[in-house]
Amino acid sequence: MGRGFFITLEGIDRSGKSTQVERLCSSLCAQGLPVGVLQGSPGAVRAGTWLREPGGTPTGEAVREILLHRRHDVAPWAEALLYAAARAQLVRDVVAPSLEAGLVVVLDRYVDSSLAYQGHARGLGVDDVFDLNLRATAGLLPDLTVLLRVDAGRAARRDGGPPDRLEAEGLVFQTAVATGYEALARRWPERIKVVDGEREPGAVAADIERLALAALDEAGLGAGGPATTGAPRV
């Protein structure tokens, strides 16, 4: 879609994604790349902004509350459908228009999360969940996905505040999610790049930045490249 570029970060809970998303956006902005999203009034660019899933729209934030912050049972397919619904809204309202405007869009989680969590760990089937999400997103997949590889046991011991509903499911579930992610990386190695997330944050950030810049350059969208010409000022 358009002339933008779509980057997602993935990993099990407490893998450090949120920290690395912020670092990546800051570093790409510092190099003059048009990182951000269109939100609010028509054409308004929120420079340097990234998005989280589920979330990014009123619908998505409401779904996030249901899925992560309420202690009730959610059937596996209900879970998958709710994630897909929030994603459909986000793509239509924010991601697709931002890419059409030539922006570099960065998301903390996207389709691969549903494939690893619901498709693999919940046992719904990766292909079935993938088909659902292709419909929800009109087939929009990232140009680059960075997977932070972190041992589930060590991730669980990281300080991250009270666990949400999925984090509270424990080590066996998170290990299954990690296994699902590894299978995805083997299936789509041209898109999903694995980074060792167990090092100090600066080293992890440097590897992610290197991968992002290489992908942007390969697409002809690096700093000073054609993507910045005529793109919204950020």
C-alpha positions in Angstrom: 0.0 0.0 0.0 1.3 3.4 -0.9 5.0 4.4 -0.5 5.4 3.8 3.2 7.0 0.9 5.1 5.5 -1.4 7.8 7.6 -2.7 10.7 6.4 -4.9 13.5 8.1 -6.2 16.7 7.1 -9.5 18.1 7.9 -11.7 21.1 6.6 -13.4 24.1 5.3 -11.4 27.1 8.1 -9.4 28.8 10.5 -9.9 26.0 11.3 -6.2 25.9 9.3 -5.2 22.8 7.9 -2.0 24.2 11.4 -0.7 25.1 12.7 -1.6 21.7 9.8 -0.1 19.8 10.4 3.2 21.4 14.2 3.0 20.8 13.7 2.1 17.1 11.2 4.9 16.5 13.6 7.4 18.1 16.6 6.3 16.1 14.8 6.3 12.8 13.3 9.7 13.4 16.8 11.0 14.3 17.9 9.9 10.9 15.2 11.9 9.1 12.9 9.1 8.3 9.1 9.8 8.3 8.1 7.6 11.3 4.6 8.1 12.6 0.9 7.6 11.9 -2.1 9.6 10.7 -4.6 10.0 13.5 -7.2 12.6 14.6 -8.1 15.3 12.1 -7.7 14.5 8.4 -4.0 14.5 7.4 -2.7 15.0 11.0 0.6 13.2 11.5 1.6 12.1 14.9 5.3 12.1 14.3 7.5 9.4 16.0 4.4 7.6 17.2 4.1 3.8 17.2 1.1 1.6 17.8 0.3 -1.3 20.1 -2.0 -4.2 19.7 -4.7 -4.6 20.5 -5.3 -0.8 20.6 -4.7 2.3 18.5 -8.4 3.0 18.0 -11.3 3.3 20.4 -12.5 -0.1 19.3 -9.1 -1.6 19.8 -8.6 -0.2 23.2 -12.0 -1.5 24.3 -11.0 -5.0 23.0 -7.7 -4.7 24.8 -9.6 -4.2 28.1 -11.7 -7.3 27.5 -8.8 -9.5 26.4 -6.0 -8.5 28.8 -7.4 -6.8 31.9 -10.5 -8.7 32.9 -10.3 -12.0 34.7 -12.9 -14.0 32.9 -12.8 -17.0 30.6 -12.5 -16.2 26.9 -12.9 -19.2 24.5 -9.9 -19.6 22.2 -11.8 -18.8 19.0 -13.5 -15.8 20.7 -10.0 -14.6 21.6 -8.8 -15.0 18.1 -11.8 -13.2 16.7 -11.5 -10.3 19.1 -7.9 -9.8 18.2 -8.8 -9.9 14.5 -11.6 -7.4 15.0 -9.4 -4.9 16.7 -6.8 -5.4 14.0 -9.3 -4.9 11.2 -10.3 -1.5 12.7 -6.6 -0.5 13.2 -5.6 -1.3 9.7 -8.6 0.5 8.1 -8.5 3.6 10.3 -4.8 4.1 10.9 -2.2 1.7 9.4 -3.4 1.7 5.8 -3.9 5.5 5.5 -0.5 6.0 7.1 1.2 3.8 4.7 -0.6 5.4 1.8 0.8 8.7 3.1 4.4 7.4 2.8 5.0 7.0 6.6 7.1 4.4 8.3 4.6 2.6 10.5 5.9 0.7 13.6 3.6 -1.7 15.6 4.2 -3.5 18.9 2.5 -6.8 17.8 0.5 -7.7 14.8 -0.8 -10.8 12.9 2.2 -13.0 14.1 1.1 -12.6 17.7 -2.3 -14.2 16.8 -0.5 -17.0 14.9 1.8 -17.7 17.9 -0.6 -17.3 20.7 -3.9 -18.5 19.3 -2.8 -20.5 16.3 0.0 -22.4 18.0 -0.3 -22.1 21.8 -4.1 -22.3 21.9 -4.1 -25.1 19.2 -6.5 -23.4 16.8 -4.1 -24.0 13.9 -1.7 -21.4 12.4 -3.2 -21.6 8.9 -6.8 -21.2 10.1 -5.8 -18.1 12.2 -3.7 -16.8 9.4 -6.7 -17.0 7.0 -8.9 -15.2 9.5 -6.3 -12.3 9.8 -5.8 -12.0 6.1 -9.5 -11.3 5.8 -9.4 -8.9 8.7 -6.5 -6.9 7.3 -7.2 -7.1 3.6 -4.0 -9.1 3.3 -1.7 -6.4 4.7 1.5 -7.9 6.1 4.6 -6.2 7.5 7.6 -5.4 5.3 9.8 -6.4 8.2 9.1 -8.2 11.4 11.7 -8.4 14.2 11.2 -11.3 16.7 12.9 -10.9 20.0 14.1 -14.3 21.2 14.0 -14.5 25.0 13.8 -17.6 27.2 10.3 -17.9 28.6 11.5 -18.7 32.1 13.9 -15.7 32.2 11.2 -13.4 30.7 8.8 -14.4 33.4 11.3 -13.2 36.1 11.6 -9.7 34.5 9.9 -6.9 36.4 6.9 -5.8 34.4 4.2 -5.1 37.0 1.1 -7.2 37.7 0.6 -9.8 35.0 -2.3 -9.4 32.5 -4.6 -12.2 31.6 -2.3 -13.9 29.2 0.9 -13.4 31.2 -1.0 -15.0 34.2 -1.3 -18.2 32.2 2.2 -19.1 33.2 5.4 -20.7 31.9 3.9 -23.6 30.0 1.8 -21.3 27.9 4.6 -18.8 27.3 6.9 -21.6 26.3 4.3 -22.8 23.7 4.1 -19.2 22.4 7.8 -19.0 22.0 7.8 -22.3 20.1 5.1 -21.0 17.9 7.2 -17.9 17.1 10.2 -20.0 16.2 8.1 -21.9 13.7 6.9 -18.7 12.2 10.5 -17.5 11.8 11.4 -20.7 10.0 8.3 -20.4 7.7 8.9 -16.8 6.7 12.6 -16.1 7.0 12.6 -13.4 4.4 10.2 -11.3 6.5 10.8 -12.4 10.1 14.3 -11.6 11.5 15.3 -13.0 14.9 17.2 -10.9 17.4 18.7 -12.2 20.7 16.7 -10.3 23.2 18.6 -11.4 26.3 21.5 -9.0 26.0 21.6 -5.5 27.4 19.0 -3.2 25.7 21.5 -1.1 23.8 22.9 -4.1 22.0 19.5 -5.3 21.1 18.5 -1.9 19.9 21.5 -1.7 17.6 20.7 -5.0 15.9 17.1 -4.0 15.4 18.1 -0.6 14.0 20.6 -2.3 11.6 17.9 -4.7 10.3 15.4 -1.9 9.9 17.8 0.4 8.0 18.9 -2.5 5.7 15.3 -3.3 4.9 14.4 0.3 4.2 17.5 0.8 2.0 16.6 -2.4 0.1 13.2 -1.0 -0.5 14.6 2.3 -1.7 13.1 4.1 1.3 16.2 4.9 3.4 17.1 8.3 4.8 17.2 10.7 1.9 15.6 8.1 -0.4 12.4 8.5 -2.5 10.1 7.7 0.3 10.9 11.0 2.1 10.2 13.1 -1.1 6.6 14.4 -0.8 5.9 12.5 2.4 4.2 14.3 5.3 6.6 16.4 7.4 7.2 14.8 10.7 
